[in-house]
Every structure is written in C-alpha cells, then in structure tokens.
Amino acid sequence: MSVSTPGYLPQKDDLLKRLARIEGQVRGIARMVEEERYCIDILTQLSAVDTALEAVGLKLLDEHVRHCVTRALTSGDAAEAEIKTNELLQAVQRFAKTR
C-alpha cells in the first residue's frame, strides 16, 4: 500500500486545537466526578464530548474521501483503488458502530 500525504494536512492545526479542547473537556469531566457533581451534569458533558469527537471523525472521514480515496480512484491503479475503497468502507462501518 502506498503512503501519501494525509488529506487532513491543511487542517492539521485546527484539528489539533479541537482535540486539545476536547481533552480539556474530558479533564473537566474527571474533576466533576472527583467533586461528586450531579450525575446528569456529568452525562451532559459526556454527550458534548461525544458530539465533539464525532465532528472530528466526520471531518477526517470527509478529508479521507476527498483526498485519499479520490486520488486512488483517479490514479488508474486498480489495486490502490481497491485498497482505499476497502479502507473507506471499514472506516464507515467502524464509525456507524459508534452510534
């Protein structure tokens, strides 16, 4: 399988900033548990983290399709196109299982 530049590279800094914010949210949830905060408040924050991670996942999936899969399909390399198509289908299946 060939290695190419990731499709998300132009948005790398934005993705890293978003992941850092999510990391902060998770640390905040841990503090809430340590402080024995109300269950519903913690569940609300967990839902917000799930939504934020899902948004990052959708962005990465979008960039994978627009960059990696498109490049493979237009390359004329049938083996590479098959690999990228299978990767995409597996990613969609993993992503769908989290719902």
Secondary structure, DSSP 8 states (H G I E B T S, - for coil): ------TTGGGHHHHHHHHHHHHHHHHHHHHHHHTT--HHHHHHHHHHHHHHHHHHHHHHHHHIIIIIIHHHHHSS-HHHHHHHHHHHHHHHHHHHHT-
